[in-house]
Amino acid sequence: MPLNTWGWKIFRGPIAGWVFLASGLAGYEAEYNQAIEHYTGKRYDEAARLLQGVVEENPDLAEAYRMLGHCHAQLGRTDRARAAFIAALAHGRVSADMLGRLAEIERDADRHVAAVNLLRQAAPLGGADNKEIGVVLAQALVRIGATAEAEAIYLELRNAAPADSRVALRLGNLYRHQDRHADALTMLLTAYYLGNETPALPSLIAELYAAMADPEEAVAWYAVVIDTDKTENVRAALRRAHLYVESDDFDQAERLLQSIGDSDDSDARGDAHALLARLELNRGNIDRAANYWRQAVDAGFQDDHMSRALGTLFFNEGDYAAAASCLASIPAGSADPRLLYAAMTSLMETGRKTEVWPRLRSYVAAYGMDEYAAEVVDRLTE
């Protein structure tokens, strides 16, 4: 299978201009031309077998090595492809398609510096493919940390083809990883309005607006995510809800969170119920906060701070059942004496004595067998 996984059609067909009648090949003209026919027909095994015989009898035939390398590459035989391409280079055959394929092999083997060097050689040879080679070279440079050189290449490509949304997208992503939020936003918006349809693009724009403390624009772009990317709409809606909270628009946040609370995505459902619990806690609606918090915990959400806050409130009000349901999730090894006291008392009052023992051990280890600890032991052994 082809090795080009950079996402661009970088190199044209590897046998372009090769179909000619070979001569002077020590009697192997027929085999060579037959190999070309097999390759054209995508019968790579047969082509490779014939070409291997050709190069064994004609070891100086660089073009045969080049074609043999492409055959092995198409079959996924990367080691053989690499050896054939290197032999072609050693015999003086240099072409953009071969250097590009060899760069891909080096890249996939984590030999990124070698890939960069090969792509640098390929760039001036690419002809009509110069732009594509330039993009791949820039990506490879980013991998080795040469971001300044990568940026220079992207900017040169932008100047040469300002309407190419793909270059704008890649330059925007480079800036995004450098935390250059304003530059990244400019490029990603440019890519979007040039018609780039990368599914993650609206979400990236929304995240940049959020990072730049512009929740209003972030919310608007998360709405675009929901409209265009149905697989991410729950997560995008959740991010919008958080932004509504940051903007003190609690009613909008609550409406959105209520809809997420019915989602099949348990993680999103837990996050939504946890945020609803915080909203209700801030409003002073303790019972409603506790109800949402239980649903969040049931969905797998964990937040010790919220559990402690609600559990302590219920304990102080004498609602031991509600306090126990919140404080039971607190680790038994907690060293907070007030928290341990509230948790053990609530659990004993609701008949959950087996859950008290590990907390009692933690309490005694930290504070000794004081009067309260002795009382707990008495109650547990009644």
C-alpha angles and dihedrals in degrees: 000000000000115000098213104116098150089100097244132095091243106166133031124235110311095229098048106145094005101109101104136123107263120218135183094036099132093261096315098105093110094049092049094051091043089053089055090052091050091050092049087053091049092246092137098165092057092044092051092048092053094043091051089059091047095053092044090059095034105035093169095059100110095179091059091053089050093053092043089055091054091050092053091045091054089052093049093248094138098169092053091043091052093050092049094048091049089051090052090051091047089055093051102262111137124171137154095240093053094044089048094052091047090049090054091052091050091047093051089051090053091249091132099159090055089049091052092050092050093049091050087057091046097050099076091043098052099089107182089008095059093109093051092047089049092054092049091047090052091051090050091049090054089055091058093043097254092132096150091058091044090052091050091054093048091049091050090051090047090054091048095046110018092169094058105109093191094064091048090051094052093046089049091052090050090054091044092057088050090053090242090144100174094048091045092050092051092052096042092049088049090052091048095050091045086062103261108164100195102147095224095051100092090047091052090051091049092050091051092052089050091050089051091054095249101129094167093061091039091055091049092052093046085056087057089052090054092049096047107030111047094178091062101036096107093052092044090050090051091052089049090052092053089051091050088054091050088052091050090243093136097162092057090045092051094050091050094045092050090058092048090050089072093052123124088225102097094195092053091043091053092048091049095050091046091053090047088052090054091049092052092044090054089051091051094246096137098170094050090045091053092049092053091044092055089052090050091051091047088055090054100261116148127197117149092191093061092043091053094046095051095038092053092048093052092045092053089051091051094246095136096170092056091042092051092050089056101037096045088077092058111104113261089230094063111136096204104114095201091050093048090048092051093045096048094045093048093047092049092047090054096046097252095130098149089064091054099064098071090047091048091053090052091048094050092046090055103035108016130237097314127166094277093050091050089051091052091051090051092051093046092051097046 
